[in-house]
Amino acid sequence: MTTTNEAASPDATDQGTPHDGNATQQSATPPPRAPMSNGARTLTAIVLAITMLITLNQLIASYKGWAAGRAAGQTTPAQAPLPPAPDEAQQRRFALEVRGVGLAVDRLRQSGIWQAIDAADSPFQRVLSDDPADYEWSGLERHRDLDSREAYAAKSVLEGWVERWPIPVLVASPESRTSGSSRVRGAHQHASLPIHLATTLDSHVGEGADQLIIQLFDLFDADPQLPAVVLFGIDSEALKLTDAPDEHFVPDIHDAAAAILVARTDRVDRDIRPYLTDVPYDLTYLDKEYDVIQLWNAYWDADEDPAGPRHTDLGFMSTQFWQERQQKLIDRVDPNGGQYQLTPFWMRKYGFKPNPWVPVRWTKWQMEEYDKAPLLGYLHRPVEVPLDAPAGPKGDKARAAAMAEGWQQALDTLPEGTAPTRLFYDTAGEGRRLIPLSRAMSTEGTPHPLAIDDPANSYDLTRRLGNTGVSSPFVQLALALMRSYHHGGASATVNLREDARASIIMVRPPDDAQKAANRRRPDPFVNPYAPLD
């Protein structure tokens, strides 16, 4: 293309053409140059013709490729048909990438929790204070503390993440006067995340929040286009239905906010990366020529809709409501449009297919934000363990057998040859709930058993840290991910806060090459945009 423009330019070809020989020459006019010889003119014409022919062939080839892509609805290998369903072993070992973690328990945050646990160096010493004077006197101050801790978890997991794209959120919270969704929206606002969008995918109230993690995997299994989800768990004494008196006391349930962002890069690479748009970053709601701003405006229009569920509980609008409203956006936006840019058709990337999770193409800067998110580890498929056998010796034996079987199934979710090196569990302070796990680990034939009383590698969450309530499954996962990342090896988390059921969830760290690629160092769990203060 450059060669053609230079060859066709008047400056390049016509500057030496002589004036008409019959024209009167003025004394100030320099003498005309010698006429170009017929041979030189012929050579110039040949060069121009060859250059134009080459350029024309390139245009034709580009057009054919573009037209073929338009006809097929795809232009790159990433738009190949969806991969075949995984076999049973692949399905069992499928793991989600963890791309963000935010954790605040009382005054402790992120890796500071591990620093406190390691400093105590005792399985019988709780790191949170037992002195009532260390806790706020007024209910107002207790609520303010909870707000700041929820905000920290939200900021740590979302700041730096993909902006102007609504990420779905699964929320766990206690029975309270305020919904979990409204707590997360409040955390979002207190964290000053004005250009990070979210919707409430579903919520869980009360104990058993680990069932949301089971639901998470079911969602990814059922929808092959879902790229990312946030898990958010919240609990606190301040959220109880009855008001606590204004006085100093040690809470039964400590402020605990845990957020975990999971993603599937394979889907991002297939459905999003090949079709990025090159648009400016500094945009406002007035820049409606760009798809990303059309989505932005559509989101806030839906959010302010008086008929929307957001106006009933003050939380994020539901994912279902947003997807119903965004259909107008999908119908209106040209998925292959140039967005008012002078981009030649042969340079555009055609074939993007809108879907309920990604209704318009991402921008290049959104993709860069995704790529900067550190890979913190892998979350493996949960295993449900039924513990509802009748009371008595036979029931005890049945529960131990169920736990041993669940342990084997959980081991099978890890890559072949991998086994956990440490154990996290939480009984909410009810020691009897530990009996099935203890018996299973001490039974001959249990593969890769872990001693529950090993102070260096086994962690009773309530005893070592404190009662984190509904958010316990997420707190365990966050701590396990940190420990596995920094100390190596897979970790097992066992949720034992209910009498009739339990679950086992494995996490493992990224490999050394993946760690080296993380841009946040030395601790990728510390978000530089989310100060610990």
VOTIKOL-656152 format. One record per residue (C-alpha): residue in one letter; x, y, z. Coordinates in steps of 0.2 Angstrom, whole numbers, padded with zeros to 4 digits, always signed. Layout:
// residues N
AXYZ
...
This chain:
// residues 533
M+0000+0000+0000
T+0014+0012+0004
T+0023+0009-0012
T+0007+0013-0022
N+0004+0029-0013
E+0021+0035-0016
A+0022+0030-0034
A+0005+0038-0038
S+0009+0054-0030
P+0011+0070-0041
D+0027+0074-0031
A+0034+0057-0036
T+0030+0057-0055
D+0025+0074-0062
Q+0037+0086-0054
G+0049+0085-0068
T+0036+0087-0082
P+0041+0102-0094
H+0030+0117-0098
D+0022+0118-0115
G+0036+0123-0127
N+0026+0137-0135
A+0024+0146-0119
T+0033+0162-0116
Q+0048+0161-0105
Q+0051+0175-0092
S+0069+0180-0088
A+0066+0175-0070
T+0060+0158-0075
P+0074+0145-0074
P+0077+0135-0090
P+0066+0120-0092
R+0073+0103-0089
A+0076+0091-0103
P+0061+0081-0108
M+0060+0064-0101
S+0066+0051-0114
N+0053+0039-0121
G+0063+0025-0113
A+0062+0033-0096
R+0043+0036-0098
T+0041+0018-0103
L+0051+0011-0088
T+0041+0023-0076
A+0024+0017-0083
I+0030-0001-0082
V+0035+0001-0063
L+0018+0009-0060
A+0008-0004-0068
I+0017-0018-0059
T+0015-0009-0042
M-0004-0007-0045
L-0006-0025-0051
I+0002-0031-0035
T-0008-0020-0024
L-0024-0025-0034
N-0020-0043-0031
Q-0018-0040-0012
L-0034-0031-0011
I-0043-0046-0021
A-0035-0058-0009
S-0040-0048+0006
Y-0058-0046+0000
K-0059-0065-0004
G-0054-0069+0014
W-0066-0056+0021
A-0080-0062+0011
A-0077-0080+0015
G-0076-0076+0033
R-0093-0066+0032
A-0101-0081+0023
A-0095-0094+0036
G-0098-0082+0051
Q-0080-0085+0056
T-0063-0079+0052
T-0051-0087+0064
P-0048-0103+0072
A-0055-0096+0088
Q-0073-0096+0080
A-0072-0115+0077
P-0087-0124+0083
L-0088-0127+0102
P-0077-0141+0108
P-0085-0158+0111
A-0091-0162+0128
P-0077-0168+0140
D-0077-0186+0145
E-0080-0192+0163
A-0062-0190+0168
Q-0060-0173+0160
Q-0076-0167+0168
R-0071-0173+0185
R-0054-0165+0184
F-0060-0148+0176
A-0054-0133+0186
L-0058-0115+0186
E-0044-0102+0186
V-0044-0090+0201
R-0040-0073+0195
G-0043-0062+0210
V-0045-0064+0229
G-0051-0052+0242
L-0051-0056+0260
A-0055-0046+0276
V-0058-0054+0293
D-0060-0042+0307
R-0044-0031+0307
L-0034-0043+0296
R-0033-0043+0277
Q-0026-0053+0264
S-0009-0061+0268
G-0009-0052+0284
I-0020-0066+0291
W-0007-0078+0287
Q+0006-0067+0296
A-0004-0067+0311
I-0007-0086+0311
D+0011-0090+0308
A+0016-0078+0322
A+0004-0087+0334
D+0011-0104+0329
S-0001-0113+0339
P-0017-0124+0335
F-0025-0118+0351
Q-0022-0100+0350
R-0035-0089+0341
V-0027-0075+0332
L-0042-0063+0334
S-0043-0054+0351
D-0053-0061+0365
D-0053-0044+0374
P-0069-0035+0373
A-0060-0018+0374
D-0053-0022+0357
Y-0070-0021+0348
E-0081-0005+0345
W-0093+0000+0358
S-0107+0007+0347
G-0118-0002+0334
L-0115+0012+0322
E-0096+0010+0323
R-0098-0009+0321
H-0108-0006+0305
R-0095+0006+0298
D-0081-0007+0301
L-0091-0020+0292
D-0094-0008+0277
S-0075-0005+0276
R-0071-0023+0276
E-0083-0028+0263
A-0077-0013+0253
Y-0059-0020+0254
A-0064-0037+0248
A-0073-0030+0233
K-0059-0018+0229
S-0046-0031+0230
V-0054-0043+0219
L-0061-0030+0206
E-0049-0015+0205
G-0039-0018+0189
W-0051-0030+0182
V-0061-0028+0166
E-0070-0011+0166
R-0087-0007+0159
W-0092-0026+0158
P-0105-0033+0169
I-0098-0048+0179
P-0111-0060+0187
V-0109-0062+0206
L-0115-0077+0217
V-0118-0070+0234
A-0119-0079+0251
S-0125-0069+0267
P-0134-0073+0283
E-0152-0070+0287
S-0153-0052+0289
R-0163-0036+0286
T-0152-0032+0271
S-0150-0044+0256
G-0133-0051+0251
S-0134-0042+0234
S-0137-0025+0243
R-0122-0028+0254
V-0111-0032+0239
R-0118-0016+0230
G-0114-0006+0245
A-0096-0013+0246
H-0095-0009+0227
Q-0099+0009+0231
H-0089+0011+0247
A-0074+0004+0237
S-0076+0018+0224
L-0077+0006+0209
P-0088+0017+0197
I-0083+0009+0181
H-0084-0009+0186
L-0101-0016+0183
A-0109-0032+0191
T-0126-0041+0191
T-0132-0053+0204
L-0132-0071+0197
D-0139-0079+0212
S-0139-0078+0231
H-0138-0090+0246
V-0144-0086+0264
G-0138-0095+0279
E-0126-0109+0282
G-0121-0121+0267
A-0114-0107+0256
D-0102-0120+0249
Q-0117-0125+0239
L-0114-0110+0229
I-0098-0117+0223
I-0106-0132+0217
Q-0119-0121+0208
L-0104-0112+0201
F-0097-0127+0192
D-0115-0132+0186
L-0117-0115+0178
F-0100-0116+0169
D-0105-0134+0163
A-0122-0128+0157
D-0117-0113+0148
P-0102-0114+0136
Q-0100-0096+0134
L-0099-0090+0152
P-0082-0082+0154
A-0080-0077+0173
V-0090-0076+0189
V-0087-0068+0206
L-0090-0077+0222
F-0094-0066+0237
G-0097-0071+0255
I-0102-0060+0269
D-0106-0062+0288
S-0105-0052+0304
E-0112-0050+0321
A-0118-0033+0315
L-0130-0042+0303
K-0140-0051+0315
L-0158-0048+0315
T-0158-0042+0333
D-0149-0026+0338
A-0134-0028+0349
P-0132-0016+0364
D-0120-0002+0363
E-0106-0010+0373
H-0089-0018+0371
F-0090-0037+0368
V-0082-0051+0358
P-0093-0055+0343
D-0099-0073+0341
I-0096-0070+0322
H-0082-0059+0317
D-0083-0047+0302
A-0079-0058+0287
A-0079-0053+0269
A-0072-0065+0255
A-0072-0063+0237
I-0065-0075+0224
L-0065-0071+0205
V-0064-0086+0193
A-0063-0087+0175
R-0060-0098+0159
T-0047-0091+0148
D-0050-0104+0135
R-0067-0096+0132
V-0060-0078+0132
D-0048-0084+0119
R-0061-0092+0108
D-0076-0080+0109
I-0068-0063+0114
R-0050-0060+0110
P-0051-0062+0091
Y-0063-0048+0089
L-0056-0034+0100
T-0060-0016+0095
D-0047-0002+0095
V-0056+0012+0104
P-0050+0026+0116
Y-0050+0022+0134
D-0055+0040+0140
L-0073+0039+0135
T-0089+0046+0142
Y-0108+0041+0141
L-0109+0054+0126
D-0097+0044+0115
K-0111+0033+0109
E-0103+0028+0093
Y-0093+0015+0103
D-0100-0002+0107
V-0093-0002+0125
I-0102+0015+0129
Q-0118+0008+0121
L-0117-0006+0134
W-0113+0006+0148
N-0128+0017+0144
A-0139+0002+0142
Y-0133-0005+0159
W-0137+0011+0168
D-0154+0013+0159
A-0159-0005+0165
D-0152-0001+0183
E-0163+0014+0184
D-0178+0005+0177
P-0192+0007+0191
A-0198-0010+0186
G-0181-0018+0190
P-0178-0029+0205
R-0164-0017+0210
H-0177-0006+0217
T-0184-0019+0228
D-0169-0023+0238
L-0156-0010+0234
G-0144-0022+0227
F-0137-0025+0210
M-0150-0029+0197
S-0152-0048+0194
T-0142-0056+0179
Q-0159-0062+0172
F-0166-0044+0172
W-0150-0037+0164
Q-0150-0050+0150
E-0168-0047+0146
R-0165-0028+0144
Q-0148-0030+0135
Q-0157-0039+0120
K-0162-0022+0113
L-0143-0018+0114
I-0139-0034+0104
D-0152-0031+0091
R-0146-0013+0089
V-0127-0015+0088
D-0118-0021+0072
P-0107-0035+0079
N-0095-0031+0064
G-0097-0013+0063
G-0082-0001+0062
Q-0088+0010+0076
Y-0086+0026+0065
Q-0067+0022+0063
L-0059+0023+0046
T-0054+0005+0047
P-0052-0003+0030
F-0064-0018+0028
W-0050-0030+0025
M-0042-0026+0042
R-0058-0028+0052
K-0061-0044+0061
Y-0078-0052+0057
G-0088-0066+0065
F-0091-0060+0083
K-0107-0068+0089
P-0115-0059+0104
N-0121-0069+0118
P-0130-0066+0135
W-0113-0064+0144
V-0104-0054+0131
P-0117-0044+0121
V-0104-0033+0112
R-0085-0034+0108
W-0072-0030+0121
T-0060-0017+0118
K-0041-0019+0117
W-0039-0011+0134
Q-0052-0022+0142
M-0042-0037+0135
E-0026-0030+0143
E-0035-0028+0159
Y-0040-0046+0159
D-0022-0052+0154
K-0015-0042+0169
A-0026-0051+0181
P-0014-0063+0190
L-0017-0082+0190
L-0018-0086+0208
G-0022-0105+0207
Y-0035-0117+0202
L-0052-0121+0210
H-0057-0139+0208
R-0075-0147+0207
P-0083-0149+0225
V-0088-0166+0231
E-0104-0167+0241
V-0103-0179+0256
P-0120-0185+0264
L-0119-0186+0283
D-0137-0189+0287
A-0136-0207+0293
P-0146-0211+0309
A-0137-0208+0326
G-0128-0222+0335
P-0113-0233+0331
K-0120-0239+0314
G-0123-0221+0309
D-0106-0216+0315
K-0098-0230+0304
A-0109-0225+0289
R-0104-0206+0291
A-0085-0211+0292
A-0087-0222+0276
A-0096-0208+0267
M-0082-0196+0271
A-0069-0208+0266
E-0078-0211+0249
G-0079-0192+0247
W-0061-0190+0250
Q-0057-0202+0237
Q-0068-0193+0225
A-0060-0176+0229
L-0043-0183+0226
D-0049-0188+0209
T-0053-0170+0204
L-0034-0166+0205
P-0022-0170+0191
E-0016-0187+0191
G-0002-0190+0203
T-0007-0174+0213
A-0012-0175+0231
P-0015-0162+0245
T-0002-0157+0257
R-0012-0147+0269
L-0030-0147+0276
F-0042-0134+0281
Y-0058-0137+0290
D-0072-0128+0300
T-0084-0136+0312
A-0091-0119+0318
G-0084-0124+0335
E-0094-0141+0336
G-0080-0154+0339
R-0092-0168+0336
R-0094-0164+0318
L-0075-0168+0316
I-0078-0186+0320
P-0082-0193+0302
L-0067-0184+0295
S-0055-0190+0309
R-0061-0208+0307
A-0059-0207+0288
M-0042-0201+0289
S-0037-0214+0301
T-0045-0228+0292
E-0033-0241+0284
G-0034-0239+0265
T-0038-0221+0264
P-0027-0214+0251
H-0016-0199+0255
P-0023-0196+0272
L-0019-0180+0282
A-0018-0179+0300
I-0031-0167+0307
D-0020-0163+0322
D-0004-0158+0313
P-0001-0140+0318
A+0010-0136+0303
N-0002-0142+0290
S-0020-0144+0297
Y-0030-0128+0301
D-0046-0128+0311
L-0053-0111+0305
T-0064-0107+0320
R-0050-0112+0332
R-0036-0104+0323
L-0044-0088+0317
G-0062-0086+0323
N-0080-0089+0318
T-0082-0082+0301
G-0100-0088+0299
V-0108-0090+0282
S-0093-0084+0273
S-0082-0098+0280
P-0081-0109+0264
F-0074-0094+0254
V-0062-0089+0268
Q-0055-0106+0269
L-0053-0106+0250
A-0044-0089+0250
L-0032-0095+0264
A-0029-0111+0255
L-0025-0102+0239
M-0013-0091+0247
R-0004-0105+0256
S-0003-0116+0241
Y+0004-0102+0230
H+0018-0097+0242
H+0022-0114+0249
G+0017-0126+0235
G+0006-0141+0234
A-0012-0143+0233
S-0024-0140+0248
A-0040-0147+0254
T-0054-0138+0262
V-0068-0147+0271
N-0084-0138+0276
L-0091-0146+0291
R-0103-0132+0298
E-0119-0143+0296
D-0124-0159+0304
A-0132-0168+0289
R-0119-0164+0275
A-0102-0159+0271
S-0091-0154+0256
I-0073-0156+0251
I-0065-0144+0239
M-0047-0144+0232
V-0036-0130+0226
R-0019-0130+0218
P-0006-0117+0214
P-0001-0112+0196
D+0016-0119+0190
D+0032-0109+0191
A+0031-0103+0173
Q+0013-0096+0177
K+0019-0088+0193
A+0033-0079+0183
A+0020-0072+0171
N+0011-0063+0185
R+0014-0045+0185
R+0010-0042+0204
R+0026-0046+0214
P+0031-0052+0226
D+0014-0056+0232
P+0000-0056+0219
F-0013-0058+0232
V-0010-0039+0237
N-0019-0028+0224
P-0008-0012+0222
Y-0025-0003+0220
A-0032-0009+0236
P-0022-0002+0251
L-0022-0012+0267
D-0025+0003+0278
